[in-house]
Amino acid sequence: MSLQVAIVGYGLAGSVFHAPLIAAQPRMRVATVVTRSSERAEQARREHPGVRVLASAEELFADISGLDLVVIATPNQTHALLARQALDAGLPVVVDKPFAVSAADGEDLIARAARAGLVLSVFQNRRWDGDFLTVRKLIADGRLGAVRRFESRFERWRPVPKGGWREVGSAEEGAGLLFDLGSHLIDQAVTLFGPVRTVYGELDRRRPNIQTDDDAFVALTHTSGVRSHLWMSAVTPQLGPRFRVLGSEAGYLTYGLDPQEEALRSGRRPGDGPWGTVEPERWGVLGAEPSLEPVPTISGNYPAFYDAMAAALLDDAPAPVDPRDAVTTLRLLEAAHKSADLGELVTT
């Protein structure tokens, strides 16, 4: 059986991340794309021959016959509304991160999906970054000893804003780097180290004509005792390490971003040769001074998300990302905002 998938929104998220991964899954097909842009409509028809293109979500939900899954890849402020409409129409849903702009909206979606018996998941694709998979394995194998501090960064040097809604929109719209990149960094930290006891946040607007944060820092103290320090910035002229993980026996340090996003943006697709591999010169290093050694980076695997989603729908397997994890992330994002507003530590 081929699952017929509708993608609502065909900007960066829909066209670069979701559609290629869905098309690469043998049991899925990009059947419908919703976009108001005539240029993106033509792009969808070119990239997915036979696709049905609609101009509005209203048209989609007026006729859902033949559809098996809806993917929400629209601006953040519309995630909850559109996911709610899809669930109420009786369709399983994947929502791009952030799940919603409030934890309350996320809880509502989970309750609706549970009542309807529908699969609901959130696209936390960075769980399948190669460097993150490598960190996870090093921890599981005990090669770091007891982890004490986890440092994670998504930094850019973009002194002039591009002008998209993520940069110039308001916090109420889910704009800003904390919602955009913090959704990934917090999810990764909680996936690795579990529940959080306290949150400290610093949010700044460094560039003109910006309404919300473009430079942020979040510190999480996990109940396990691990401290996670997370940076996200558009105004970093010299980039820090992607990960620095410090344990009782060794540390791990790695620079640069997982190559899968760049590959997808450039038009490469899963199946076009090796996927998600990192060249040896970009491997991270493990050890304690002065004894350091390079560690091969595990290949990244974004296709695993839709492999697992197909299994959830067809084989009664678990969803690839539990939406309750995404609500946890939203609560921590809210706590970071509160901490930044108050200038003090927030207990969760």
C-alpha positions in Angstrom: 0.0 0.0 0.0 1.2 3.5 -0.8 0.2 6.1 1.7 -1.1 9.3 0.0 0.4 12.3 1.8 -0.7 16.0 1.7 1.8 18.7 2.5 0.4 22.0 3.6 3.0 24.6 2.9 5.7 24.3 0.2 8.3 26.8 1.4 11.7 25.7 2.8 10.2 23.1 5.2 7.7 21.6 2.8 9.8 21.5 -0.4 13.3 20.9 1.0 12.8 18.8 4.1 9.4 17.0 4.0 8.7 16.3 0.3 12.0 14.7 -0.7 12.0 12.4 2.4 8.4 11.4 1.8 9.1 10.7 -1.9 12.1 8.6 -0.9 9.9 6.4 1.4 8.8 3.4 -0.7 5.4 3.2 1.0 4.6 6.9 0.7 3.7 9.3 -2.1 3.4 13.1 -2.3 -0.2 13.2 -3.5 -1.2 16.8 -2.7 0.6 20.1 -2.0 -1.1 23.2 -0.6 0.5 26.5 -1.6 -0.8 29.9 -2.6 2.4 30.6 -4.6 2.1 30.0 -8.3 5.9 29.6 -8.5 5.9 27.0 -5.7 2.9 25.3 -7.3 4.9 24.8 -10.5 7.9 23.6 -8.5 5.7 21.0 -6.8 4.3 19.8 -10.2 7.9 19.6 -11.6 9.3 17.7 -8.6 6.4 15.4 -8.0 4.6 14.5 -11.3 0.9 13.9 -10.9 0.7 15.8 -7.6 -2.6 17.7 -6.9 -1.9 21.3 -6.1 -4.4 23.3 -4.1 -4.3 27.0 -3.1 -5.8 26.8 0.4 -6.2 24.4 3.4 -9.9 25.0 3.1 -9.9 23.3 -0.3 -7.9 20.4 1.2 -10.2 19.8 4.1 -13.3 20.1 1.8 -12.2 16.9 0.1 -9.8 14.6 1.9 -10.8 11.5 0.0 -7.9 9.2 -0.7 -5.5 10.9 1.8 -3.7 9.0 4.5 -1.6 11.6 6.2 -1.3 15.4 6.4 2.0 17.2 7.0 1.9 20.7 8.4 4.9 22.7 7.1 3.4 26.3 7.3 4.5 29.3 9.5 4.7 28.5 13.2 1.6 30.4 14.3 -0.6 28.2 12.0 0.7 24.8 13.1 -1.9 24.2 15.9 -4.9 25.5 13.8 -4.1 23.4 10.8 -3.2 20.3 12.8 -6.5 20.6 14.6 -8.4 20.8 11.4 -6.6 17.7 10.0 -7.3 15.7 13.1 -10.9 16.8 13.2 -11.2 15.6 9.6 -10.0 12.2 10.7 -6.4 12.2 9.3 -3.1 11.4 11.0 -0.7 14.4 11.2 2.9 15.3 11.2 3.6 18.8 12.4 6.9 20.6 11.7 8.7 22.0 14.7 7.8 23.8 16.8 4.7 21.7 17.5 2.7 24.9 18.4 3.4 28.3 19.9 2.2 27.2 23.3 2.3 24.1 25.4 -1.5 24.4 25.9 -2.1 24.2 22.2 0.2 21.2 22.0 -1.7 19.4 24.8 -5.0 20.1 23.0 -3.7 18.5 19.8 -2.5 15.4 21.7 -6.0 15.1 23.4 -7.7 15.4 20.0 -5.5 12.7 18.4 -6.0 10.3 21.4 -9.8 10.7 21.3 -9.8 10.1 17.5 -7.3 7.2 17.7 -5.0 9.0 15.2 -1.2 9.0 14.9 0.3 12.4 15.7 4.0 13.2 15.5 6.4 16.1 15.3 9.2 16.5 12.8 12.2 16.7 15.1 14.6 15.7 12.3 17.7 16.8 14.2 17.4 13.6 16.3 18.9 12.0 13.2 21.8 14.3 12.7 25.0 12.3 12.4 26.9 14.3 15.1 23.9 13.9 17.5 23.8 10.1 16.8 27.5 10.0 17.5 27.2 11.8 20.8 24.3 9.5 21.8 26.4 6.4 21.1 29.5 7.7 22.9 27.3 8.3 26.0 25.6 4.9 25.7 28.9 3.2 25.4 30.3 4.9 28.5 33.2 6.4 26.6 32.8 9.8 28.3 32.2 8.5 31.8 29.5 10.4 33.7 28.5 13.4 31.6 28.7 16.7 33.5 28.2 19.4 30.9 26.6 19.4 27.4 27.3 22.4 25.1 25.3 22.7 21.9 25.3 25.5 19.3 23.4 26.6 16.2 25.2 29.8 15.2 25.3 31.9 12.0 26.8 35.1 10.9 24.0 37.0 9.3 24.4 40.7 10.3 21.7 41.8 7.8 18.3 40.1 8.2 16.8 38.4 5.1 13.4 39.7 6.1 11.4 36.5 6.4 8.8 36.0 9.0 11.2 33.9 11.2 13.4 37.0 11.6 11.0 39.9 11.5 7.8 38.3 13.0 6.7 38.6 16.6 7.1 36.2 19.5 3.3 35.6 19.4 3.8 34.3 15.8 6.5 31.9 17.0 9.2 33.9 15.3 12.8 34.3 16.7 15.7 32.0 17.1 14.6 30.5 20.4 11.5 29.0 18.8 13.3 28.2 15.5 16.6 26.7 16.6 15.9 26.3 20.3 13.2 23.7 19.4 16.0 21.5 18.1 18.6 22.2 20.8 16.3 21.7 23.7 14.8 18.5 22.2 18.2 17.1 21.7 19.3 17.9 25.3 16.2 16.4 26.8 16.5 13.3 24.6 20.0 12.7 25.9 19.7 13.7 29.6 16.0 13.6 30.5 13.8 15.9 32.7 14.8 19.4 33.5 14.7 21.0 37.0 15.6 24.6 36.3 15.8 26.9 33.2 17.8 30.1 32.7 17.4 32.2 29.5 19.0 35.2 27.9 17.2 36.7 24.8 18.5 39.6 22.8 17.7 41.6 19.7 21.0 42.6 18.1 19.9 43.8 14.6 17.7 46.6 13.5 14.1 46.0 12.5 13.9 42.8 14.5 10.9 42.3 16.8 12.1 39.1 18.6 15.3 37.4 19.6 18.2 36.8 17.2 20.7 36.0 19.8 19.8 33.5 22.6 21.3 31.4 25.4 19.5 28.8 27.5 20.9 26.8 30.4 19.1 23.7 31.6 19.8 21.8 34.8 18.6 18.3 34.4 17.3 16.3 37.3 20.2 13.9 36.6 22.6 16.7 37.5 23.8 17.3 33.9 24.0 20.9 32.8 23.1 21.7 29.2 24.3 25.1 27.8 22.6 25.9 24.5 23.5 28.8 22.2 21.5 30.0 19.1 22.5 33.1 17.2 22.4 34.9 13.9 25.1 37.4 14.8 28.2 35.2 15.6 31.2 36.3 13.5 33.2 33.3 14.7 31.3 30.1 15.1 31.8 27.9 18.2 31.8 24.1 18.3 28.6 22.3 17.3 28.9 20.0 20.4 31.3 20.0 23.3 30.4 17.2 25.8 32.4 17.0 29.0 32.4 13.8 31.1 34.3 12.4 34.1 36.6 10.4 31.8 36.7 12.2 28.5 35.3 15.0 26.3 34.0 15.1 22.8 34.3 18.1 20.5 33.0 18.6 17.0 32.5 21.5 14.6 30.2 22.1 11.6 26.7 21.2 10.8 25.3 17.8 9.7 25.5 17.7 5.9 21.9 16.5 5.2 20.3 20.0 5.1 22.9 21.2 2.6 22.4 18.1 0.5 18.7 18.5 0.4 18.9 22.2 -0.4 21.3 21.5 -3.3 18.9 19.0 -4.8 20.5 15.8 -3.7 18.1 13.1 -2.6 18.3 10.0 -0.4 19.3 7.2 -2.7 21.7 9.4 -4.7 24.8 7.6 -3.4 26.0 7.7 0.2 23.7 9.7 2.4 24.5 11.8 5.5 28.2 10.9 5.6 30.9 13.1 7.1 34.4 13.2 5.7 37.3 12.2 8.0 38.7 15.7 8.2 35.4 16.8 9.8 35.2 14.1 12.4 35.0 15.2 16.1 37.7 14.3 18.6 37.4 12.3 21.8 39.6 12.0 24.8 41.3 13.9 27.6 44.3 16.2 27.1 46.8 15.4 25.8 45.4 12.1 24.4 42.8 12.9 21.8 41.7 10.8 18.9 39.3 11.4 15.9 36.0 9.5 16.1 34.1 8.6 12.9 30.8 10.5 12.7 27.8 8.2 12.3 26.0 8.8 9.1 22.9 11.1 9.5 19.6 9.6 8.6 16.7 12.0 8.1 14.9 9.4 6.0 14.4 7.4 9.2 11.7 9.8 10.3 9.3 8.9 7.5 10.4 5.3 7.5 9.1 5.2 11.1 6.0 7.2 10.2 5.1 4.7 7.5 5.6 1.9 10.0 3.4 3.7 12.6 0.5 4.0 10.0 0.8 0.6 8.3 2.4 -1.7 11.0 1.1 -0.2 14.2 4.6 0.8 15.3 5.2 3.8 17.6 5.3 7.3 16.1 8.9 8.5 15.3 8.6 11.3 17.8 6.1 11.3 20.7 4.2 14.6 20.6 4.4 14.7 24.4 8.2 15.2 24.0 7.3 18.3 21.9 5.1 19.6 24.6 7.9 19.2 27.1 10.1 21.3 24.7 7.4 24.0 24.5 7.2 24.2 28.3 10.9 24.7 28.4 10.8 27.3 25.7 8.1 29.1 27.7 10.3 28.8 30.8 13.3 30.3 28.9 11.1 33.3 27.8 9.9 33.8 31.4 13.5 33.6 32.7 14.7 36.1 30.2 11.8 38.5 31.1 12.4 38.2 34.8 16.2 37.9 34.7 16.2 35.0 37.0 16.3 31.2 37.2 12.9 29.5 36.6 12.0 26.1 38.3 9.9 23.8 36.0 
